[in-house]
Amino acid sequence: MDPRALFCPNPDCPARGQTDKANLRRHSRKEGRWRCLACGRTFSERQGTPFYRRRTPIETITQVVTLLAYGCPVAAIVAAFGFDERSVRDWWQAAGAHCQAVHEHVVAAHPLDLQQVQADEIRVKTQHGAVWMALAIMVSTRLWLGGVVSAQRDGDLIQALANQVRRMARCRPLLLAVDGLASYVTAFQRAFRSPLPGRRRSHSPQWYAWPDIAIVQVVKHKLAGQLHIQRRIVQGDAGLISRLIQATQGQGGINTAFIERLNGTFRQRLSALVRRSHTLARRPATLTAGMYVLGCVYNFCTDHHSLRLKLSVGSYRHRWVKRTPALAAGLTDHIWTVQELLSYRVPLPPWRPHRGRQGRWSKAEHALVERWAT
């Protein structure tokens, strides 16, 4: 464990969430505990990770989560390692909650020039009926932007996905490619707009749509045993759409091939998504956990063949530099391992003292803020 990545998790500590403040000292090497000099409390170096309060070695839990993230059935892991099925599912659920926090902190909190986004949904069979998983991908970097799980394939599901894409998008020209579901058009038009300033709270706000937002649809249907594909431009200029396609995928026309490939990756690695499978998801929460584990492993730990760069070595030699979607998007500077992903500790917000009755801080509190929370 790198001590430079540790921080005090005490919510009342003035140095909470702060790294490289020289406020941590090792308290017990055997138990892996550290002491914070600012608040005087000790904490485990596993706190804030799926390994916290688990006696199983970190390497073993990492191996189990890695196997699950690459499509290994739970029954095979139980037979190979001898663990209880409930323990394996508990590790998987904890890894999913942790990966969701990592995704929201590293990916969702950094606005990007998305240029082209493709979205689609997957029908998932569960023990209590079918549910739907909606996903979105950034085409230029193959970055998985997020997903939503819902029991109904309705406007609320699509609107939640559109809002996730909106939070990660800068106000730049953007192409949105979807299938023929009409809810996508309404959801993206509602998401990519902003209220006009200067309106009173008592009045309903007036909205203006973002400029240079293009929406296209790829509608597939079969007639007489033959597949027919219809490409529609719902919103935007044809010249803008052509420039965005050229900038993000190099060649080709209007398509949803990239999100379909991502759907294939999810179906390959998550057994509940496989077509005509006897493995059914038990709960939507377990499916959501699996979605975030797969998405984070795909973004941070899996190098993409189409993202590699050619690096010249000498006059006549070269080598290929592997890159992950997060590395191509500039969110990380190296390829993560699965253990590094599970060991990543999401930092806490800076500490602020509670204001008194007068709404002011004392001199001692001001000194604490200047020393630890800045």
C-alpha positions in Angstrom: 0.0 0.0 0.0 1.5 3.3 -1.1 1.3 5.7 1.9 1.1 8.7 -0.4 -2.4 7.5 -1.6 -3.7 7.2 2.0 -5.8 9.8 3.8 -7.6 10.0 7.1 -11.3 8.8 6.7 -12.5 10.4 9.9 -15.4 12.8 8.9 -14.5 15.1 11.8 -10.8 15.3 11.0 -9.6 18.6 9.5 -7.2 16.6 7.3 -9.8 14.1 6.0 -9.3 13.2 2.3 -6.0 15.1 2.1 -3.0 13.2 0.8 0.7 14.1 1.1 0.1 16.3 4.2 2.7 14.4 6.4 -0.1 13.7 9.0 0.0 9.9 8.8 2.2 7.6 10.8 2.2 3.8 10.8 0.5 2.5 13.9 0.7 -1.3 13.4 2.4 -3.0 10.5 1.0 -6.4 11.2 -2.6 -5.1 11.3 -2.1 -2.6 8.6 -3.2 0.4 10.6 -2.2 4.1 10.5 -2.5 7.0 12.9 -3.6 10.5 11.9 -1.6 13.2 13.7 -4.4 15.8 13.1 -7.2 13.9 14.9 -5.2 11.2 16.8 -7.4 8.4 15.5 -6.2 5.2 13.8 -7.7 3.6 10.7 -7.1 0.5 8.6 -5.4 0.9 5.2 -8.1 -1.3 3.7 -10.9 1.1 4.7 -12.7 2.5 1.7 -12.0 -0.6 -0.4 -13.8 -3.9 -0.9 -11.1 -5.6 1.2 -12.1 -3.8 4.4 -13.0 -6.1 7.4 -12.3 -9.3 5.4 -9.8 -11.8 6.5 -9.3 -13.3 3.1 -6.0 -12.1 1.5 -6.3 -9.3 -0.9 -4.7 -11.3 -3.7 -7.3 -14.0 -3.4 -10.3 -11.6 -3.5 -8.7 -9.9 -6.5 -8.4 -13.2 -8.3 -12.0 -14.1 -7.6 -13.3 -10.7 -8.8 -11.1 -10.8 -11.9 -12.5 -14.3 -12.8 -16.0 -13.0 -12.3 -15.3 -9.9 -14.5 -14.2 -12.2 -17.3 -17.2 -14.4 -17.3 -16.2 -17.3 -15.0 -19.3 -18.8 -13.3 -19.7 -18.6 -9.6 -20.1 -22.4 -9.3 -16.7 -22.9 -10.9 -15.0 -20.5 -8.4 -16.7 -22.3 -5.5 -15.5 -25.6 -6.8 -11.9 -24.3 -7.5 -11.3 -22.3 -4.4 -13.7 -23.9 -1.9 -15.3 -20.7 -0.8 -18.9 -20.4 0.2 -21.2 -19.1 -2.6 -22.5 -16.3 -0.3 -19.0 -15.1 0.3 -18.3 -14.9 -3.4 -21.5 -12.9 -4.0 -20.7 -10.6 -1.1 -17.3 -9.8 -2.6 -18.9 -9.2 -6.0 -21.5 -6.9 -4.4 -18.8 -4.9 -2.5 -16.7 -4.6 -5.6 -19.6 -3.3 -7.6 -20.4 -0.6 -5.0 -16.7 0.4 -4.9 -16.4 0.5 -8.7 -19.5 2.7 -8.9 -17.9 5.2 -6.6 -14.7 5.1 -8.6 -16.6 5.6 -11.9 -18.5 8.6 -10.5 -15.3 10.2 -9.1 -12.9 9.5 -12.1 -15.2 9.4 -15.1 -18.5 11.1 -14.4 -16.9 14.1 -12.5 -14.7 15.1 -15.4 -16.5 16.8 -18.4 -15.2 15.6 -21.7 -15.5 16.7 -25.4 -17.5 13.6 -26.3 -17.9 14.4 -30.0 -19.9 11.2 -30.7 -21.9 9.1 -28.2 -23.8 5.9 -29.0 -26.5 4.4 -26.7 -28.4 1.2 -26.6 -30.1 -1.2 -24.2 -29.9 -4.9 -23.3 -32.7 -7.1 -22.2 -31.7 -9.2 -19.2 -33.5 -12.2 -17.9 -34.0 -12.5 -14.1 -35.8 -14.9 -11.8 -38.6 -12.3 -11.4 -38.9 -11.3 -15.1 -36.9 -9.3 -17.6 -35.1 -6.1 -16.8 -33.4 -3.6 -19.1 -29.8 -2.3 -19.0 -29.1 0.9 -20.9 -25.5 1.7 -21.8 -23.6 4.6 -23.5 -20.2 4.8 -25.0 -17.8 7.6 -26.2 -16.9 6.5 -29.7 -13.5 8.2 -30.1 -12.0 6.7 -27.0 -14.3 3.7 -26.5 -15.0 4.9 -23.0 -17.9 3.4 -21.2 -19.9 6.4 -19.9 -22.3 4.7 -17.6 -25.5 2.7 -17.5 -28.9 2.4 -15.9 -30.8 -0.8 -14.9 -34.6 -0.6 -14.8 -37.5 -3.1 -14.8 -39.2 -1.2 -17.6 -38.0 -0.1 -21.0 -39.7 3.3 -20.8 -38.9 7.0 -20.9 -37.6 7.1 -17.3 -34.8 4.6 -18.2 -33.7 6.5 -21.3 -34.0 9.8 -19.5 -31.7 8.6 -16.7 -29.1 7.5 -19.2 -29.4 10.8 -21.1 -28.8 12.7 -17.9 -25.7 10.8 -17.2 -24.3 11.6 -20.6 -25.3 15.3 -20.2 -23.3 15.5 -16.9 -20.1 14.3 -18.6 -20.5 16.4 -21.8 -18.9 19.8 -22.5 -20.9 22.3 -24.5 -19.2 21.2 -27.8 -20.6 19.8 -31.1 -21.9 16.4 -30.3 -23.4 13.5 -32.3 -25.8 11.2 -30.6 -26.4 7.9 -32.4 -29.2 5.6 -31.2 -31.7 3.0 -32.5 -35.3 3.5 -33.5 -36.7 3.9 -30.0 -38.5 7.2 -30.0 -37.8 7.8 -26.3 -34.1 8.6 -27.1 -35.0 11.7 -29.1 -37.2 13.2 -26.4 -34.8 12.3 -23.6 -31.7 13.8 -25.3 -33.6 16.9 -26.3 -34.6 17.4 -22.7 -31.2 16.7 -21.3 -29.1 18.9 -23.6 -30.7 22.2 -22.7 -30.1 24.9 -20.1 -32.3 27.4 -18.3 -32.1 31.0 -19.3 -30.6 33.1 -16.5 -32.4 36.0 -14.8 -35.7 34.2 -14.2 -37.4 34.4 -10.8 -37.9 31.2 -8.9 -41.6 31.7 -8.8 -41.8 31.5 -12.6 -41.1 28.4 -14.7 -37.7 28.7 -16.4 -37.3 29.2 -20.0 -35.0 26.7 -21.8 -32.6 27.0 -24.7 -31.3 24.0 -26.5 -27.5 23.5 -26.8 -26.1 24.4 -30.2 -24.6 21.9 -32.6 -26.3 18.8 -31.1 -27.1 16.2 -33.7 -29.3 13.2 -33.2 -29.4 10.2 -35.7 -31.2 6.9 -35.6 -30.4 3.5 -37.1 -33.6 1.6 -37.5 -33.4 -2.1 -38.4 -36.3 -4.3 -39.5 -36.8 -7.5 -41.4 -39.0 -7.9 -44.4 -39.5 -11.3 -46.2 -36.4 -12.7 -44.3 -34.1 -9.8 -45.3 -32.6 -7.2 -43.0 -33.3 -3.6 -44.0 -31.4 -0.7 -42.3 -32.8 2.8 -42.4 -30.6 5.8 -41.2 -32.4 8.9 -40.1 -31.1 12.4 -39.3 -33.6 13.6 -36.6 -31.7 16.7 -35.6 -28.6 18.6 -36.9 -26.9 19.4 -40.1 -25.6 16.7 -42.4 -22.2 18.5 -42.8 -21.8 18.6 -39.0 -22.6 14.9 -38.7 -20.1 14.0 -41.4 -17.3 16.0 -39.7 -18.0 14.4 -36.3 -18.1 10.9 -37.8 -14.8 11.6 -39.6 -13.2 12.9 -36.4 -14.3 10.0 -34.1 -14.2 6.9 -36.2 -12.2 7.9 -39.3 -14.5 6.5 -41.9 -18.0 5.1 -42.4 -21.4 6.5 -42.1 -24.2 6.7 -39.5 -24.1 3.5 -37.4 -24.4 2.1 -33.9 -21.6 -0.5 -34.3 -19.5 0.7 -31.3 -22.3 0.3 -28.7 -23.2 -3.0 -30.2 -19.7 -4.2 -29.8 -19.7 -3.0 -26.2 -23.0 -4.9 -25.7 -21.2 -8.0 -27.0 -18.4 -7.5 -24.5 -20.9 -7.2 -21.6 -22.8 -10.3 -22.8 -19.5 -12.3 -23.0 -18.3 -11.4 -19.6 -21.5 -11.4 -17.6 -23.3 -14.7 -17.6 -26.7 -13.3 -16.9 -26.6 -11.3 -20.2 -25.8 -14.3 -22.4 -28.6 -15.1 -24.8 -30.5 -18.4 -24.2 -28.6 -19.0 -20.9 -29.9 -20.9 -17.8 -28.0 -18.4 -15.6 -30.5 -15.8 -14.4 -29.8 -12.7 -12.4 -31.4 -12.8 -9.0 -31.7 -9.1 -8.1 -31.4 -5.9 -10.1 -28.8 -4.7 -7.4 -26.6 -7.6 -8.3 -26.9 -6.8 -12.0 -26.0 -3.2 -11.3 -22.9 -4.2 -9.3 -21.8 -6.5 -12.2 -22.4 -3.6 -14.7 -20.1 -1.3 -12.8 -17.4 -3.9 -12.2 -17.3 -4.8 -15.9 -17.5 -1.1 -16.9 -14.5 -0.1 -14.7 -12.4 -3.2 -15.7 -13.2 -2.3 -19.3 -12.3 1.4 -18.9 -9.2 1.1 -16.7 -7.7 -2.4 -17.0 -8.4 -3.7 -20.5 -6.3 -2.3 -23.4 -8.2 -1.8 -26.6 -6.6 -2.9 -29.9 -8.0 0.0 -31.9 -6.6 2.5 -29.3 -2.9 1.5 -29.5 -0.4 4.0 -30.7 2.6 3.4 -33.0 5.8 4.6 -31.3 9.0 5.0 -33.4 12.1 3.4 -31.9 15.2 4.4 -33.9 15.2 4.9 -37.7 13.4 1.8 -38.9 11.9 0.2 -35.9 8.7 0.9 -33.9 6.6 -0.7 -31.2 2.9 -0.4 -30.2 1.9 1.3 -27.1 -1.2 -0.2 -25.5 -4.0 2.1 -24.2 -7.2 1.6 -22.3 -10.3 3.8 -22.9 -9.6 5.8 -19.7 -6.0 6.3 -20.8 -7.1 7.4 -24.3 -9.6 9.9 -22.7 -6.8 11.4 -20.5 -8.4 10.3 -17.2 -5.4 8.1 -16.2 -1.7 8.0 -17.1 -1.2 4.2 -17.1 -3.0 0.9 -17.4 -4.5 -0.1 -14.1 -4.5 -3.6 -12.7 -7.6 -5.1 -11.1 -6.0 -4.9 -7.7 -5.2 -1.3 -8.2 -8.8 -0.6 -9.2 -10.2 -2.3 -6.1 -7.6 -0.6 -3.9 -8.3 2.9 -5.2 -9.7 5.0 -2.4 -12.1 7.7 -3.4 -11.1 10.9 -1.6 -13.5 12.7 0.7 -14.5 16.3 0.3 -12.4 18.9 2.1 -13.2 19.4 5.8 -15.1 22.5 6.9 -15.8 23.3 10.5 -19.4 23.7 11.7 -20.5 27.4 11.9 -21.7 28.6 15.3 -24.7 30.7 16.1 -23.1 33.8 14.8 -22.2 32.0 11.5 -18.5 32.6 12.1 -15.4 30.5 12.6 -13.0 31.0 15.5 -9.3 31.8 14.9 -8.4 28.2 15.8 -10.8 26.9 13.2 -9.4 29.3 10.6 -5.9 28.0 11.4 -7.1 24.4 10.9 -8.7 25.2 7.6 -5.6 26.9 6.3 -3.3 24.1 7.4 -5.2 21.0 6.5 -8.2 21.7 4.2 -6.5 23.9 1.6 
